Amino acid sequence: MVRGASDLAEEYGVPPLVVGLTVVAFGTSAPELVVNIIGALHGETALAFGNITGSNLANIGLVLGAAAVVTPIALEGKIIRRELPLLLLATVVLFTMTLDQPLRSSASVLDRSDAVVMLLLFGVFIYITVNDLLRQRQDPFLTTIDTLPLISHLEKKTNWIMVLGGIAGLAVGAQLTIHYGSELATSMGVPPVIVGMLVVAIGTSLPELVTSVFAAMKGNADLCVGNVVGSNIFNAMFVLPVSALIHPLPIPAGGSIDIFVGLIFSLALIPVFIAGKTIMSRQIGGVFLAVYAGYMLIRFYTS
């Protein structure tokens, strides 16, 4: 779907900058989005919630950790200055929204009003990102707008087939994931949120894992952090709120703690950036992997 949509956009004269900000940037989060929409429509709110919290934990602990183990990762300063603070802000706001019980003495629910606030924050993030890139007149995206190749009608038809086939595959996969994820939780005797975190989340994070590990193997390790942070922002500020708009999401047991641990994971990147001289070493990557695996085991056995 991502490949077909990217080629189609270029064929119709859409600037590569716009393609990068939309199709490519959000494409790796399409599984989370579709799974959560289907889950919300089916009322499987715990599975949908666990998918996002688990996916954000997996993106930093598993994906970034695995990429760093393959090769040390350079942490770009602009990510620490811009994207990471936005991710921290979004996570803090989301964490606060899950504290209805201690703050208002009511059942903790991510309702539609909470969703609107998160979507407004997402709009601010998009504005800042686009405005920042448009100021970079020498950005390689901008310099290639006038050099796009002409594509034949046959290739356009092929790309349409790829897009439609990818969308159909996502829809079918999401239906199967929600249906059998719920049955798996019942057969294992664990809450659906655990299956969402351990099975569904890792599955929907595979695009980020493959993208980051291959980027690291090809010497483009600096792309890994941007991919992970951008995906987490999209998950927290768009995917989860869209799910809550469709069906309010009750916060499952341990859900607030999962979000808080995700916040700690994100905060840990700052001292790594400062103390590690902008490099995330293999040893630090191994620590991230170990902490992620340990927390997943704790969540499973305490459920």
Buried (B, 14 or more C-beta within 10 A) or exposed (E): BBBBBBBBBBBEEBBBBBBBBBBBBBBBBBBBBBBBBBBBBBEBBBBBBBBBBBBBBBBBBBBBBBBBBBBBBBBBEEBBEBBBEBBBBBBBBBBEBBEBEEEEEEEBBBBEEBBEBBBEBBEEBBEEBEEEBEEEEEBEBBEEBEEBEEBEEEBBEBBBEBBEEBBEEBEEBBBEBBEBBBEBBEEBEBBBBBBBBBBBBBBBBEBBBEBBBBBBEEEBBBBBBBBBBBBBBBBBBBBBBBBBBBBBBBBBEBBBBBBBBBBEBBEBBBEBBEEBEBBBBBEBBBBBBEBBEEBBEEBBEEB
